[in-house]
């Protein structure tokens, strides 16, 4: 088992891990001193690049490579931290913000130094009051100690950090909608290109990184990119926080080394399926991810492995369902969520997600028709042509295709569950 990168302090200091006293007593801000005292911004960037750290928000793009997309010599530039964690089943970033906010603050300041950003914005999900208050307190404490300011630790490097409470919409977790919201407008996604690294916040070069992503940076600076890359797999290095929920005996957040098989994760950390049952289906990476069945239990928890079977690790949220589950109702629940959270900007998503919701509701309530199964796929194909992953899309962002993923993946794997809810043809005729 790899060293704990993100959660060691929470385990060792459960009663005060979020305070600056606990953080400094357990080595906190040593990485910032090291970066500012012994390393150039380019050297910090190279260590992050060498670590192979990939984004933990969903897309999994290499962090060091993303930083390199900033246009040379263009200022001001900004670092925006995406803490608008709203994906169903995902609760890891909330834990990091609530129980170790200084780790995030340190990682953000080091990252701002590496990319030459003069201002960091931490965009915290509006519903997470405790996280927001602890982040605000952490920023104030860090500023008082000189870790934030016009000349951080007397280095000459200056940075401001602002904690912004989010607008209460799931769509604002999409990076361009987040930037639009941060500017004070309705949180609608933007067309790309231009990408945020070129034209982001206030039309300036901007890097948007996830909470968990930046929380890894202090460890990487202290221990070196090579040490981080030595954990996990070649293409998915390091450790990762996974949110485990559903029909397991011990749900929760777990930091494990990437590459661990799903079966081992469920049995060892989740302590098996409830009532001695067996896994029927599981969502491997948040509500947006196509579902898998028990034939994928020995698949390693690595981004490349999930890519190979047409799914993704996504936000790191894993939901387990046992053999007593008919998958149609949880699919309907997720599609209802996406339909409710559609921003309405794109017609296929605005209209199509509600069509999908209505058809699924009809099936769940026993009023479905056999033709509805093909109709579900037809509507989904109009939102996400080809019904595969990564998705093709007729929309600006991937919310619409995300609503389609649970439908086409479960119709492929568990069509019998849908058919079991359809009334007999004679009943349909009688009710016509």
CORCOR-V478026 format. One record per residue. N is the residue number from 0. RES is the residue in three letters. D_LAST is the distance of its C-alpha to the last C-alpha in Angstrom with 2 decimals. Layout:
[[N/RES/D_LAST] [N/RES/D_LAST]]
//
This chain:
[[0/UNK/60.31] [1/UNK/61.11] [2/UNK/62.82] [3/UNK/60.68] [4/UNK/60.62] [5/UNK/58.38] [6/UNK/58.26] [7/UNK/61.78] [8/UNK/62.92] [9/UNK/59.89] [10/UNK/60.71] [11/UNK/64.46] [12/UNK/64.32] [13/UNK/61.10] [14/UNK/62.58] [15/UNK/63.74] [16/UNK/62.50] [17/UNK/61.32] [18/UNK/64.79] [19/UNK/67.35] [20/UNK/69.90] [21/UNK/67.85] [22/UNK/67.00] [23/UNK/70.63] [24/UNK/71.89] [25/UNK/69.58] [26/UNK/70.60] [27/UNK/68.46] [28/UNK/69.55] [29/UNK/71.96] [30/UNK/69.84] [31/UNK/70.07] [32/UNK/73.85] [33/UNK/74.01] [34/UNK/71.95] [35/UNK/73.96] [36/UNK/77.30] [37/UNK/77.25] [38/UNK/74.53] [39/UNK/73.81] [40/UNK/70.30] [41/UNK/70.18] [42/UNK/71.10] [43/UNK/68.33] [44/UNK/65.87] [45/UNK/67.18] [46/UNK/66.82] [47/UNK/63.17] [48/UNK/62.69] [49/UNK/64.52] [50/UNK/62.36] [51/UNK/59.27] [52/UNK/57.34] [53/UNK/53.81] [54/UNK/51.60] [55/UNK/49.81] [56/UNK/47.15] [57/UNK/44.71] [58/UNK/45.96] [59/UNK/49.03] [60/UNK/51.38] [61/UNK/55.10] [62/UNK/56.62] [63/UNK/60.09] [64/UNK/58.76] [65/UNK/56.60] [66/UNK/59.71] [67/UNK/61.49] [68/UNK/59.17] [69/UNK/60.91] [70/UNK/62.97] [71/UNK/66.64] [72/UNK/68.70] [73/UNK/65.91] [74/UNK/66.06] [75/UNK/64.85] [76/UNK/62.24] [77/UNK/59.93] [78/UNK/58.44] [79/UNK/55.07] [80/UNK/53.87] [81/UNK/50.10] [82/UNK/49.42] [83/UNK/45.97] [84/UNK/44.41] [85/UNK/40.73] [86/UNK/38.96] [87/UNK/36.96] [88/UNK/39.07] [89/UNK/42.25] [90/UNK/45.18] [91/UNK/48.36] [92/UNK/49.63] [93/UNK/49.30] [94/UNK/51.64] [95/UNK/54.11] [96/UNK/54.22] [97/UNK/54.61] [98/UNK/56.95] [99/UNK/59.02] [100/UNK/58.88] [101/UNK/62.45] [102/UNK/61.53] [103/UNK/59.09] [104/UNK/61.64] [105/UNK/64.30] [106/UNK/62.03] [107/UNK/61.03] [108/UNK/64.67] [109/UNK/65.80] [110/UNK/63.02] [111/UNK/63.94] [112/UNK/67.52] [113/UNK/66.48] [114/UNK/64.54] [115/UNK/66.75] [116/UNK/64.24] [117/UNK/65.79] [118/UNK/62.83] [119/UNK/60.18] [120/UNK/56.97] [121/UNK/55.04] [122/UNK/51.47] [123/UNK/50.28] [124/UNK/46.72] [125/UNK/46.72] [126/UNK/45.14] [127/UNK/47.94] [128/UNK/50.56] [129/UNK/52.87] [130/UNK/52.87] [131/UNK/53.64] [132/UNK/56.48] [133/UNK/58.03] [134/UNK/57.88] [135/UNK/59.60] [136/UNK/62.21] [137/UNK/62.77] [138/UNK/63.32] [139/UNK/65.77] [140/UNK/67.64] [141/UNK/67.83] [142/UNK/69.17] [143/UNK/71.76] [144/UNK/72.95] [145/UNK/73.23] [146/UNK/70.34] [147/UNK/68.75] [148/UNK/70.75] [149/UNK/72.94] [150/UNK/74.92] [151/UNK/73.14] [152/UNK/75.80] [153/UNK/78.43] [154/UNK/77.17] [155/UNK/76.80] [156/UNK/73.09] [157/UNK/71.09] [158/UNK/67.42] [159/UNK/65.31] [160/UNK/62.25] [161/UNK/59.58] [162/UNK/56.70] [163/UNK/53.72] [164/UNK/50.84] [165/UNK/47.53] [166/UNK/44.89] [167/UNK/42.16] [168/UNK/39.78] [169/UNK/38.85] [170/UNK/39.26] [171/UNK/42.93] [172/UNK/43.52] [173/UNK/43.23] [174/UNK/46.88] [175/UNK/46.79] [176/UNK/44.46] [177/UNK/46.93] [178/UNK/49.82] [179/UNK/48.13] [180/UNK/47.49] [181/UNK/51.06] [182/UNK/52.33] [183/UNK/50.61] [184/UNK/47.62] [185/UNK/43.86] [186/UNK/43.16] [187/UNK/41.68] [188/UNK/42.43] [189/UNK/44.87] [190/UNK/44.98] [191/UNK/47.33] [192/UNK/49.98] [193/UNK/52.08] [194/UNK/51.79] [195/UNK/52.99] [196/UNK/56.19] [197/UNK/57.20] [198/UNK/55.66] [199/UNK/54.13] [200/UNK/54.94] [201/UNK/56.68] [202/UNK/56.64] [203/UNK/59.11] [204/UNK/59.07] [205/UNK/57.00] [206/UNK/56.17] [207/UNK/53.08] [208/UNK/53.26] [209/UNK/51.31] [210/UNK/52.86] [211/UNK/53.20] [212/UNK/54.59] [213/UNK/57.48] [214/UNK/58.13] [215/UNK/59.27] [216/UNK/61.94] [217/UNK/64.73] [218/UNK/64.66] [219/UNK/64.81] [220/UNK/67.80] [221/UNK/69.63] [222/UNK/69.06] [223/UNK/68.62] [224/UNK/65.81] [225/UNK/66.92] [226/UNK/66.52] [227/UNK/62.94] [228/UNK/62.18] [229/UNK/63.65] [230/UNK/60.72] [231/UNK/57.24] [232/UNK/56.68] [233/UNK/58.25] [234/UNK/55.27] [235/UNK/54.02] [236/UNK/57.24] [237/UNK/57.84] [238/UNK/55.91] [239/UNK/52.62] [240/UNK/50.86] [241/UNK/47.54] [242/UNK/45.12] [243/UNK/43.74] [244/UNK/40.85] [245/UNK/37.99] [246/UNK/38.45] [247/UNK/42.23] [248/UNK/44.98] [249/UNK/46.90] [250/UNK/45.02] [251/UNK/47.18] [252/UNK/49.04] [253/UNK/51.23] [254/UNK/53.72] [255/UNK/54.05] [256/UNK/55.57] [257/UNK/53.26] [258/UNK/52.80] [259/UNK/52.15] [260/UNK/49.42] [261/UNK/46.14] [262/UNK/46.68] [263/UNK/50.08] [264/UNK/48.77] [265/UNK/46.07] [266/UNK/48.48] [267/UNK/51.64] [268/UNK/50.61] [269/UNK/47.21] [270/UNK/48.74] [271/UNK/45.86] [272/UNK/42.27] [273/UNK/41.58] [274/UNK/41.96] [275/UNK/43.42] [276/UNK/40.14] [277/UNK/39.69] [278/UNK/38.38] [279/UNK/34.96] [280/UNK/34.55] [281/UNK/36.61] [282/UNK/36.64] [283/UNK/40.16] [284/UNK/40.85] [285/UNK/38.76] [286/UNK/35.18] [287/UNK/35.67] [288/UNK/36.66] [289/UNK/34.57] [290/UNK/34.15] [291/UNK/36.19] [292/UNK/36.01] [293/UNK/38.79] [294/UNK/40.26] [295/UNK/41.62] [296/UNK/43.48] [297/UNK/46.85] [298/UNK/46.38] [299/UNK/49.10] [300/UNK/48.20] [301/UNK/49.56] [302/UNK/48.10] [303/UNK/48.95] [304/UNK/47.35] [305/UNK/44.00] [306/UNK/44.28] [307/UNK/44.72] [308/UNK/41.32] [309/UNK/39.40] [310/UNK/39.35] [311/UNK/41.88] [312/UNK/43.91] [313/UNK/42.99] [314/UNK/43.76] [315/UNK/44.82] [316/UNK/41.98] [317/UNK/40.88] [318/UNK/37.98] [319/UNK/37.85] [320/UNK/34.87] [321/UNK/35.44] [322/UNK/33.58] [323/UNK/31.61] [324/UNK/29.70] [325/UNK/26.22] [326/UNK/26.90] [327/UNK/23.52] [328/UNK/24.17] [329/UNK/27.66] [330/UNK/26.49] [331/UNK/23.98] [332/UNK/26.92] [333/UNK/29.17] [334/UNK/26.82] [335/UNK/26.34] [336/UNK/30.14] [337/UNK/30.60] [338/UNK/28.06] [339/UNK/29.90] [340/UNK/33.27] [341/UNK/32.72] [342/UNK/35.48] [343/UNK/33.39] [344/UNK/36.09] [345/UNK/34.26] [346/UNK/31.01] [347/UNK/29.52] [348/UNK/30.09] [349/UNK/29.31] [350/UNK/25.92] [351/UNK/25.11] [352/UNK/25.77] [353/UNK/23.26] [354/UNK/20.59] [355/UNK/21.54] [356/UNK/21.50] [357/UNK/17.99] [358/UNK/16.59] [359/UNK/18.72] [360/UNK/17.71] [361/UNK/14.02] [362/UNK/15.34] [363/UNK/17.85] [364/UNK/15.59] [365/UNK/13.50] [366/UNK/10.37] [367/UNK/11.71] [368/UNK/11.12] [369/UNK/14.16] [370/UNK/14.62] [371/UNK/15.23] [372/UNK/18.55] [373/UNK/19.86] [374/UNK/18.62] [375/UNK/20.69] [376/UNK/23.66] [377/UNK/23.28] [378/UNK/23.34] [379/UNK/26.15] [380/UNK/28.07] [381/UNK/28.14] [382/UNK/29.80] [383/UNK/32.00] [384/UNK/32.49] [385/UNK/33.19] [386/UNK/31.77] [387/UNK/35.15] [388/UNK/37.86] [389/UNK/39.92] [390/UNK/37.14] [391/UNK/37.17] [392/UNK/35.81] [393/UNK/34.80] [394/UNK/35.88] [395/UNK/39.28] [396/UNK/39.06] [397/UNK/37.22] [398/UNK/34.90] [399/UNK/31.92] [400/UNK/32.73] [401/UNK/33.32] [402/UNK/29.71] [403/UNK/28.76] [404/UNK/31.30] [405/UNK/29.61] [406/UNK/26.34] [407/UNK/27.89] [408/UNK/30.51] [409/UNK/28.21] [410/UNK/25.72] [411/UNK/28.87] [412/UNK/30.35] [413/UNK/27.56] [414/UNK/24.46] [415/UNK/24.03] [416/UNK/23.52] [417/UNK/20.47] [418/UNK/19.06] [419/UNK/19.88] [420/UNK/17.46] [421/UNK/14.41] [422/UNK/12.27] [423/UNK/12.59] [424/UNK/10.55] [425/UNK/9.91] [426/UNK/8.58] [427/UNK/6.12] [428/UNK/5.16] [429/UNK/5.57] [430/UNK/3.80] [431/UNK/0.00]]
//
